[in-house]
């Protein structure tokens, strides 16, 4: 199940939802495991006990077995009705657990925003609403489950009374002896105990069945991004090309990207700029195949990314995402995520280029300093610089920086950009940024607006040919500074 999820593209993850996927991988799988353990221990002994008990009871007296003809079907009908009501209740309950996980995830990850806007009470009410919905559904399922065992016990006791009543009349008539009734009751208890064991298993089936259905939904989900059947070898090194590339989300009225064409050659830096929602991050996501384009193509090394094996494509890319993420561990382990065999010298070299060596040296343990999950124990700028160092240490053919300098101050940004060219001289570099100062020295700049490429050229060329770019420059550094840049 985990392997399946790791092959999902961003589209499948967004469709199912990260909180729901976590619940399905953990809670749902646990419900199935509990049923399997129970079946493994009881599924063999219960049927054997029941069959042997019935055979021995029939050998004692066939006439008394009329009680079994009534009690066994009655138990089956009652259990069937109860289980039939439990299945939908448990299905809703698992959905409520998804909702609880979603609310908790949002509140924990957004705790700073919650406190900044003094929304603690509102968030507490939102959690209380989700919790009450789960409680209500759980109580419904619990009532049905609690009715199961008393019902079976009533049937067991009524069957015992029936045997005594019918047996007494047969003893009076001389058909059987008292010892036969005692033996028959002993076998009846064994039979009904096997029914109780079966009931215990049956009580677990509804929730496990719902969980199995939910996990099967994940397993049956086919990723939209699939590896090629016959992978192709890249033809050239350090080159990315967009050929009339386009993308639109399923069900969307208009395309997020439309007819994008440009080339990033080896040793060349290409920058992408545009207003929020212009499609910059979507453009970047097409390169590592987080999404597949819906039209046109994206080529890495002269080959369509859809024809490259995932591991080959990944080995050629050094991606720094818009939201930097660090894994729990150490600075060293996070850098080794980029390249496991990296030496300490290579790590420090990457950290120096990323302008991260100074603060790493000051951390307790330096390279072995502790990093909490998500990098919560370092600042936003430090997370960005460590993410950049992690990409640099790969020494890939293509570097992709998706708004990766936004949390850096202007001085650090300038030093990092000054150090990058020597490190990326043999690579193709794509930089997405909002600051004009970050991209003004790029070999070519792509201007996006509403998913369309409305400008391409150098900083100087675009100042004269692209009004949108000139407006962005003027808004950031003023008309005089923009002309002089």
C-alpha positions as CSV (number, residue, x, y, z in Angstrom):
1,X,0.0,0.0,0.0
2,X,2.8,2.4,0.9
3,X,4.7,1.4,-2.3
4,X,1.5,2.2,-4.3
5,X,1.1,5.6,-2.7
6,X,4.8,6.5,-3.3
7,X,4.0,6.0,-7.0
8,X,1.1,8.5,-7.0
9,X,1.4,11.8,-8.7
10,X,0.3,15.0,-7.0
11,X,-3.0,14.6,-8.7
12,X,-3.9,11.3,-7.0
13,X,-2.6,12.5,-3.7
14,X,-4.8,15.6,-4.0
15,X,-7.8,13.6,-5.1
16,X,-7.7,11.1,-2.1
17,X,-6.3,13.6,0.4
18,X,-3.1,13.2,2.5
19,X,-5.0,12.8,5.8
20,X,-7.2,10.0,4.2
21,X,-4.1,8.3,2.8
22,X,-2.5,8.3,6.3
23,X,-5.6,6.8,7.9
24,X,-5.9,4.1,5.2
25,X,-2.2,3.1,5.5
26,X,-2.3,3.0,9.4
27,X,-5.8,2.6,10.9
28,X,-7.5,0.7,8.1
29,X,-4.6,-1.7,7.7
30,X,-4.6,-2.3,11.4
31,X,-8.3,-3.2,11.3
32,X,-7.5,-5.8,8.6
33,X,-4.6,-7.1,10.6
34,X,-6.7,-7.6,13.7
35,X,-9.3,-9.6,11.7
36,X,-6.6,-11.8,10.1
37,X,-5.1,-12.6,13.5
38,X,-8.5,-13.4,14.9
39,X,-9.4,-15.6,11.9
40,X,-6.0,-17.4,12.1
41,X,-6.7,-18.3,15.7
42,X,-10.4,-19.1,15.6
43,X,-11.4,-19.9,12.1
44,X,-10.1,-23.4,12.3
45,X,-11.1,-24.3,15.9
46,X,-14.6,-22.9,15.8
47,X,-15.9,-24.9,12.7
48,X,-14.2,-28.1,14.0
49,X,-15.8,-27.7,17.4
50,X,-19.2,-27.0,15.8
51,X,-19.1,-30.0,13.4
52,X,-17.9,-32.5,16.0
53,X,-20.4,-31.2,18.5
54,X,-23.3,-31.6,16.1
55,X,-22.2,-35.1,15.2
56,X,-21.9,-36.1,18.8
57,X,-25.2,-34.5,19.7
58,X,-27.0,-36.4,16.9
59,X,-25.5,-39.6,18.2
60,X,-26.9,-38.9,21.6
61,X,-30.5,-38.2,20.4
62,X,-31.8,-37.1,17.1
63,X,-35.1,-35.9,18.6
64,X,-33.4,-33.2,20.7
65,X,-31.7,-31.9,17.7
66,X,-34.8,-30.1,16.7
67,X,-33.6,-27.3,19.0
68,X,-30.5,-26.9,16.8
69,X,-32.7,-26.6,13.7
70,X,-34.4,-23.6,15.3
71,X,-31.5,-21.9,17.2
72,X,-28.8,-22.1,14.5
73,X,-30.9,-20.4,11.7
74,X,-32.2,-17.9,14.2
75,X,-28.6,-17.0,15.2
76,X,-27.6,-16.6,11.5
77,X,-30.6,-14.3,10.8
78,X,-29.9,-12.1,13.9
79,X,-26.2,-11.8,13.2
80,X,-26.9,-11.0,9.5
81,X,-29.2,-8.2,10.4
82,X,-26.8,-6.7,13.0
83,X,-23.8,-7.0,10.6
84,X,-25.9,-5.4,7.8
85,X,-26.4,-2.4,10.0
86,X,-22.8,-2.2,11.2
87,X,-21.1,-2.0,7.7
88,X,-22.5,1.4,6.7
89,X,-21.9,2.7,10.3
90,X,-18.3,1.7,10.2
91,X,-17.9,3.1,6.7
92,X,-19.1,6.5,7.9
93,X,-16.9,6.2,11.0
94,X,-13.7,5.7,8.9
95,X,-14.7,8.8,7.0
96,X,-15.1,10.7,10.2
97,X,-11.6,9.6,11.3
98,X,-10.3,11.0,8.0
99,X,-12.0,14.3,8.9
100,X,-10.5,14.3,12.4
101,X,-7.0,13.7,10.9
102,X,-7.6,16.5,8.4
103,X,-8.6,19.0,11.0
104,X,-5.8,18.0,13.4
105,X,-3.2,18.2,10.5
106,X,-4.4,21.7,9.6
107,X,-4.4,22.9,13.1
108,X,-1.0,21.6,14.0
109,X,0.8,22.7,10.8
110,X,-1.0,26.1,10.9
111,X,-0.7,26.7,14.7
112,X,1.3,29.9,14.1
113,X,-1.5,31.3,11.9
114,X,-4.1,30.2,14.4
115,X,-2.4,32.0,17.2
116,X,-1.5,35.1,15.1
117,X,-5.2,35.6,14.3
118,X,-6.4,34.5,17.7
119,X,-8.5,31.7,16.3
120,X,-8.0,29.2,19.0
121,X,-11.6,29.1,20.1
122,X,-12.9,28.8,16.6
123,X,-10.5,26.0,15.8
124,X,-11.4,24.3,19.1
125,X,-15.1,24.5,18.0
126,X,-14.2,23.1,14.6
127,X,-12.4,20.1,16.1
128,X,-15.3,19.6,18.6
129,X,-17.7,19.5,15.7
130,X,-15.6,16.8,13.9
131,X,-15.1,14.9,17.1
132,X,-18.9,14.9,18.0
133,X,-19.6,13.6,14.5
134,X,-17.2,10.8,15.0
135,X,-18.6,10.1,18.5
136,X,-22.1,9.9,17.2
137,X,-21.2,7.5,14.5
138,X,-19.0,5.4,16.9
139,X,-21.9,5.2,19.3
140,X,-24.2,3.9,16.6
141,X,-21.7,1.2,15.6
142,X,-21.1,0.4,19.3
143,X,-24.7,0.0,20.0
144,X,-25.1,-2.5,17.2
145,X,-22.0,-4.4,18.3
146,X,-23.1,-4.4,22.0
147,X,-26.4,-5.9,20.9
148,X,-24.7,-8.8,19.2
149,X,-23.3,-10.7,22.2
150,X,-26.4,-10.4,24.5
151,X,-28.5,-11.6,21.6
152,X,-26.3,-14.7,21.1
153,X,-26.4,-15.3,24.9
154,X,-30.2,-15.2,24.9
155,X,-30.2,-17.8,22.0
156,X,-27.7,-20.0,23.9
157,X,-29.8,-19.9,27.1
158,X,-33.1,-20.4,25.3
159,X,-31.6,-23.4,23.5
160,X,-30.4,-24.9,26.8
161,X,-33.9,-24.4,28.3
162,X,-35.5,-25.9,25.2
163,X,-33.2,-29.0,25.5
164,X,-34.2,-29.4,29.2
165,X,-37.9,-28.9,28.5
166,X,-37.9,-31.3,25.5
167,X,-35.5,-33.7,27.2
168,X,-37.7,-33.9,30.4
169,X,-40.7,-34.9,28.4
170,X,-38.7,-37.6,26.6
171,X,-37.3,-38.9,29.9
172,X,-40.8,-39.2,31.3
173,X,-41.9,-41.1,28.2
174,X,-38.8,-43.4,28.6
175,X,-37.3,-42.5,25.3
176,X,-34.0,-41.4,26.8
177,X,-32.2,-41.3,30.1
178,X,-31.2,-38.3,32.2
179,X,-27.5,-39.0,31.4
180,X,-28.3,-38.5,27.7
181,X,-29.7,-35.0,28.5
182,X,-26.6,-34.1,30.4
183,X,-24.3,-35.3,27.6
184,X,-26.5,-33.5,25.0
185,X,-26.3,-30.3,27.0
186,X,-22.5,-30.6,27.1
187,X,-22.3,-31.0,23.3
188,X,-24.8,-28.1,22.9
189,X,-22.7,-25.8,25.0
190,X,-19.7,-26.7,22.7
191,X,-21.7,-26.0,19.6
192,X,-23.0,-22.7,21.0
193,X,-19.5,-21.7,22.2
194,X,-18.3,-22.1,18.7
195,X,-21.2,-19.8,17.7
196,X,-19.9,-17.3,20.2
197,X,-16.4,-17.5,18.8
198,X,-17.8,-17.0,15.3
199,X,-19.8,-14.1,16.6
200,X,-16.7,-12.5,17.9
201,X,-15.1,-12.8,14.5
202,X,-18.2,-11.6,12.8
203,X,-18.3,-8.5,15.0
204,X,-14.9,-7.5,13.5
205,X,-15.8,-8.2,9.9
206,X,-17.9,-5.0,9.2
207,X,-15.1,-2.6,10.2
208,X,-12.4,-4.7,8.5
209,X,-14.6,-5.0,5.4
210,X,-14.9,-1.2,5.2
211,X,-11.2,-0.8,5.8
212,X,-10.5,-3.4,3.1
213,X,-12.7,-1.5,0.7
214,X,-10.9,1.7,1.4
215,X,-7.4,0.2,1.0
216,X,-8.6,-1.5,-2.2
217,X,-9.7,1.9,-3.5
218,X,-6.1,3.1,-3.1
219,X,-4.7,-0.1,-4.7
220,X,-7.1,0.2,-7.6
221,X,-6.2,3.8,-8.2
222,X,-4.1,3.9,-11.3
223,X,-1.4,6.7,-11.3
224,X,-1.8,9.2,-14.1
225,X,2.0,9.4,-14.2
226,X,3.3,5.9,-15.2
227,X,6.8,4.7,-16.1
228,X,7.4,4.0,-19.8
229,X,7.2,0.4,-20.9
230,X,10.4,0.8,-23.0
231,X,12.5,3.6,-21.4
232,X,14.7,5.7,-23.7
233,X,18.2,6.8,-23.1
234,X,18.8,10.6,-23.0
235,X,20.5,11.9,-26.2
236,X,22.2,15.0,-24.9
237,X,23.3,16.2,-21.5
238,X,22.1,19.1,-19.4
239,X,19.2,20.3,-21.6
240,X,15.5,21.0,-21.0
241,X,13.1,21.9,-23.7
242,X,9.4,22.8,-23.6
243,X,7.6,22.2,-26.9
244,X,4.1,23.7,-27.0
245,X,3.6,22.3,-23.5
246,X,0.2,22.8,-21.9
247,X,-1.6,21.6,-18.8
248,X,-5.1,21.7,-17.4
249,X,-6.6,20.1,-14.3
250,X,-9.4,17.6,-14.8
251,X,-12.7,19.4,-14.9
252,X,-11.1,22.8,-15.1
253,X,-12.7,25.3,-17.6
254,X,-9.4,26.6,-18.9
255,X,-5.8,25.5,-19.1
256,X,-3.3,26.4,-16.4
257,X,-0.5,26.4,-19.1
258,X,-0.9,26.9,-22.8
259,X,1.5,26.5,-25.7
260,X,4.8,27.0,-23.7
261,X,8.0,26.7,-25.8
262,X,11.5,27.5,-24.8
263,X,14.9,25.8,-24.5
264,X,17.4,25.7,-21.5
265,X,20.8,24.7,-22.8
266,X,23.8,23.5,-20.9
267,X,25.6,26.3,-19.0
268,X,22.5,28.5,-19.5
269,X,20.4,30.0,-16.8
270,X,16.7,30.6,-17.6
271,X,14.4,32.5,-15.3
272,X,10.6,32.4,-15.1
273,X,8.7,35.3,-13.6
274,X,5.0,36.3,-13.4
275,X,2.2,37.2,-11.1
276,X,0.7,34.8,-8.6
277,X,-1.3,32.2,-10.4
278,X,0.5,32.6,-13.7
279,X,1.4,28.9,-13.7
280,X,5.1,29.1,-12.7
281,X,5.1,26.2,-10.2
282,X,2.9,24.1,-12.5
283,X,5.5,24.7,-15.3
284,X,8.3,23.5,-12.9
285,X,6.2,20.4,-11.9
286,X,6.1,19.2,-15.5
287,X,9.9,18.6,-15.5
288,X,10.1,15.9,-12.7
289,X,6.7,14.5,-13.8
290,X,4.9,15.5,-10.7
291,X,2.2,16.1,-13.3
292,X,2.1,15.0,-16.9
293,X,1.4,17.7,-19.5
294,X,-2.0,17.5,-21.3
295,X,-0.6,18.8,-24.5
296,X,2.8,19.3,-26.1
297,X,5.9,17.8,-24.5
298,X,8.7,18.4,-22.0
299,X,12.2,17.1,-23.0
300,X,15.1,16.4,-20.7
301,X,18.3,15.4,-22.5
302,X,16.5,15.5,-25.8
303,X,13.9,12.9,-24.8
304,X,10.3,13.3,-23.7
305,X,10.2,12.9,-19.9
306,X,7.4,10.4,-20.4
307,X,9.8,8.1,-22.2
308,X,12.5,8.3,-19.5
309,X,12.7,5.8,-16.6
310,X,11.8,7.6,-13.3
311,X,15.2,6.9,-11.7
312,X,17.0,8.2,-14.8
313,X,14.9,11.4,-14.9
314,X,15.4,11.8,-11.1
315,X,19.2,11.4,-11.4
316,X,19.4,14.3,-13.8
317,X,17.4,16.7,-11.7
318,X,18.3,18.8,-8.6
319,X,14.9,20.2,-7.5
320,X,14.4,22.8,-4.8
321,X,10.7,23.0,-4.2
322,X,8.7,26.2,-3.4
323,X,8.1,25.0,0.1
324,X,11.4,23.6,1.4
325,X,11.0,20.5,3.5
326,X,13.6,18.9,5.7
327,X,13.4,15.3,7.1
328,X,13.8,14.5,10.8
329,X,17.4,13.5,11.4
330,X,20.6,15.6,11.1
331,X,22.0,18.1,8.7
332,X,24.2,15.3,7.3
333,X,21.3,12.9,6.7
334,X,19.3,15.6,5.0
335,X,22.3,16.4,2.7
336,X,22.8,12.6,2.0
337,X,19.2,12.5,0.9
338,X,20.5,14.3,-2.2
339,X,23.5,11.9,-2.6
340,X,24.0,9.1,-0.1
341,X,27.7,8.7,-0.8
342,X,28.6,12.4,-0.5
343,X,31.8,13.1,1.5
344,X,32.1,15.8,4.2
345,X,34.2,17.9,1.9
346,X,31.4,17.9,-0.7
347,X,28.8,18.6,1.9
348,X,30.7,21.7,3.2
349,X,31.3,22.8,-0.4
350,X,27.5,22.7,-1.1
351,X,26.8,24.4,2.1
352,X,29.2,27.2,1.3
353,X,27.6,27.8,-2.1
354,X,24.2,27.8,-0.5
355,X,25.4,30.3,2.2
356,X,24.5,27.8,4.9
357,X,28.0,26.9,6.2
358,X,28.1,29.7,8.7
359,X,25.0,28.8,10.7
360,X,25.6,25.0,10.4
361,X,29.1,25.5,12.0
362,X,27.4,27.3,14.9
363,X,24.8,24.5,15.5
364,X,25.7,21.9,18.1
365,X,27.3,19.0,16.3
366,X,27.6,20.9,13.0
367,X,26.8,18.3,10.3
368,X,25.4,16.1,13.0
369,X,23.2,18.8,14.4
370,X,19.6,17.6,15.0
371,X,16.9,18.6,12.5
372,X,13.3,18.2,13.6
373,X,10.6,16.9,11.2
374,X,9.9,19.6,8.6
375,X,12.9,21.6,9.8
376,X,10.9,23.3,12.5
377,X,13.9,24.0,14.6
378,X,15.6,26.2,12.0
379,X,14.3,29.4,10.4
380,X,12.6,29.6,7.0
381,X,15.7,31.1,5.3
382,X,17.9,28.3,6.9
383,X,15.5,25.6,5.6
384,X,15.7,27.1,2.1
385,X,19.5,27.2,2.2
386,X,19.7,23.6,3.4
387,X,17.3,22.5,0.7
388,X,19.4,24.3,-1.9
389,X,22.6,22.6,-0.5
390,X,20.8,19.2,-0.8
391,X,20.1,19.9,-4.5
392,X,23.6,21.2,-5.2
393,X,25.3,18.1,-3.7
394,X,23.6,15.9,-6.3
395,X,25.6,17.8,-9.0
396,X,22.8,17.0,-11.5
397,X,22.6,18.0,-15.1
398,X,19.6,20.2,-14.5
399,X,18.9,22.5,-11.5
400,X,15.4,23.7,-10.8
401,X,14.9,26.4,-8.2
402,X,11.2,27.0,-7.6
403,X,11.0,30.4,-5.9
404,X,13.8,29.0,-3.7
405,X,15.3,32.4,-2.7
406,X,12.2,34.1,-1.4
407,X,13.1,33.7,2.3
408,X,16.6,35.0,1.9
409,X,17.6,38.6,2.6
410,X,18.9,40.6,-0.3
411,X,22.5,40.3,0.9
412,X,22.4,36.5,1.2
413,X,20.5,36.3,-2.1
414,X,23.2,38.2,-3.8
415,X,26.1,36.1,-2.4
416,X,24.3,32.9,-3.3
417,X,23.7,34.0,-6.9
418,X,27.3,35.1,-7.2
419,X,28.5,31.6,-6.0
420,X,26.1,29.6,-8.1
421,X,27.5,30.0,-11.6
422,X,30.8,28.4,-10.8
423,X,29.0,25.4,-9.3
424,X,26.4,25.1,-12.1
425,X,28.6,25.9,-15.1
426,X,28.0,22.5,-16.7
427,X,24.3,22.3,-15.9
428,X,21.1,23.8,-17.2
429,X,19.5,26.0,-14.6
430,X,15.9,27.1,-14.3
431,X,15.0,29.7,-11.7
432,X,11.5,30.7,-10.7
433,X,11.4,33.9,-8.7
434,X,9.4,36.9,-7.8
435,X,12.4,39.3,-7.3
436,X,13.7,41.0,-10.4
437,X,17.1,41.3,-8.7
438,X,17.3,37.5,-8.5
439,X,16.8,36.9,-12.2
440,X,18.1,40.1,-13.9
441,X,21.4,38.4,-14.8
442,X,19.8,35.3,-16.4
443,X,20.6,34.3,-20.0
444,X,16.9,34.4,-20.8
445,X,13.8,35.4,-18.9
446,X,10.4,33.9,-19.5
447,X,7.4,36.1,-18.5
448,X,4.2,34.2,-17.8
449,X,0.7,35.6,-17.5
450,X,-2.5,33.5,-17.1
451,X,-0.6,30.4,-18.2
452,X,0.7,31.9,-21.4
453,X,4.3,33.0,-22.3
454,X,4.0,36.7,-23.1
455,X,7.7,37.5,-23.1
456,X,11.1,36.0,-23.7
457,X,14.5,37.6,-23.7
458,X,17.2,39.1,-21.5
459,X,16.4,41.7,-18.8
460,X,17.4,44.6,-21.0
461,X,15.4,43.2,-24.0
462,X,12.2,42.6,-21.9
463,X,12.3,46.1,-20.5
464,X,11.7,47.5,-24.0
465,X,9.5,44.7,-25.4
466,X,7.4,43.4,-22.6
467,X,5.2,45.9,-20.8
468,X,4.2,43.4,-18.1
469,X,7.9,42.8,-17.2
470,X,8.6,46.5,-17.3
471,X,5.7,47.0,-14.9
472,X,7.1,44.3,-12.5
473,X,10.5,45.9,-12.6
474,X,9.1,49.4,-11.9
475,X,7.0,48.1,-9.0
476,X,10.0,46.5,-7.3
477,X,12.9,48.8,-7.9
478,X,11.5,52.0,-9.5
479,X,11.6,53.1,-13.0
480,X,15.0,54.7,-12.8
481,X,16.7,51.7,-11.1
482,X,15.0,49.4,-13.6
483,X,16.4,51.2,-16.6
484,X,19.9,51.2,-15.1
485,X,19.9,47.6,-14.1
